[in-house]
């Protein structure tokens, strides 16, 4: 059977309107893609916009929805239409350059167990549905495994959609919580989500939603706040049940603690004690009885000549995390600092 496409990548783009609250739109994105190789698959959530744009020369394939079916369903339709190994999901109000596409694709193909990559993402407190730490454009310098990649621009391996049965959750129609749900699906499958340090793109949040009083989908119309509240409840119920029924107690644990302690240790070894102390103060707020974090706080306080405070932290380890060997940990860290000096 002949190949269905000569390209290695596809761009799936749901389109509802011309992004009235943004300086970018599907028109500017199609102009960007003129110089970037790949199949362009547009899912029109508006018949009116489809009638105006479906014959655009840069659009390889399209599907027209009689009514707005929402983001997740549009993504799934686009994935089903794609035949390339790599699929980019792109908001219609993104400004995109070739350098970013190449860098994301390289990361997807080379990073350990990568299933999803994008330019922005976060560590998530799934129990409270909030970000512990969000990495914006230009705020990090190397690829980083995160809990979730932001949904305005990301790339997937199509094989994982079929082999690992990763799909966007239709229940989140029309919008919100799709990316966190995807991140947990990826983790459950034993794969990883990464953010890649690229800057050759631009995006203004809520290019469509901020211009709407209500979001129409199927025969419904709800405010963004109503949809957000409903989907939050569904997200929590789905993943708490999944973690319990499949006996995966660590599924909802964020990678933030591991990232934060590793970052703090790096700062300590570089002699940046005050910077490490600031990072550890933030970590302590989120993980107040964690033995390693309390030990690191005591270690940093000692090196900042806050001796009494240091002693309090070490006593707290014995009280709240007696199983943690603070003494051996401290001796090992002190030795590493001496070697690094």
Secondary structure as GFF3:
##gff-version 3
##sequence-region A 1 341
A	DSSP	beta_strand	9	15	.	.	.	ID=ss1
A	DSSP	alpha_helix	26	33	.	.	.	ID=ss2
A	DSSP	beta_strand	39	44	.	.	.	ID=ss3
A	DSSP	alpha_helix	47	53	.	.	.	ID=ss4
A	DSSP	beta_strand	61	64	.	.	.	ID=ss5
A	DSSP	alpha_helix	71	81	.	.	.	ID=ss6
A	DSSP	beta_strand	86	90	.	.	.	ID=ss7
A	DSSP	beta_strand	94	96	.	.	.	ID=ss8
A	DSSP	alpha_helix	98	110	.	.	.	ID=ss9
A	DSSP	beta_strand	114	118	.	.	.	ID=ss10
A	DSSP	beta_strand	121	125	.	.	.	ID=ss11
A	DSSP	beta_strand	130	135	.	.	.	ID=ss12
A	DSSP	beta_strand	144	146	.	.	.	ID=ss13
A	DSSP	beta_strand	148	149	.	.	.	ID=ss14
A	DSSP	beta_strand	153	157	.	.	.	ID=ss15
A	DSSP	alpha_helix	158	163	.	.	.	ID=ss16
A	DSSP	three_ten_helix	170	172	.	.	.	ID=ss17
A	DSSP	alpha_helix	178	188	.	.	.	ID=ss18
A	DSSP	beta_strand	192	195	.	.	.	ID=ss19
A	DSSP	beta_strand	201	203	.	.	.	ID=ss20
A	DSSP	three_ten_helix	209	211	.	.	.	ID=ss21
A	DSSP	beta_strand	215	217	.	.	.	ID=ss22
A	DSSP	beta_strand	220	222	.	.	.	ID=ss23
A	DSSP	alpha_helix	224	245	.	.	.	ID=ss24
A	DSSP	alpha_helix	256	269	.	.	.	ID=ss25
A	DSSP	alpha_helix	273	286	.	.	.	ID=ss26
A	DSSP	alpha_helix	291	303	.	.	.	ID=ss27
A	DSSP	alpha_helix	307	320	.	.	.	ID=ss28
A	DSSP	alpha_helix	326	340	.	.	.	ID=ss29
###
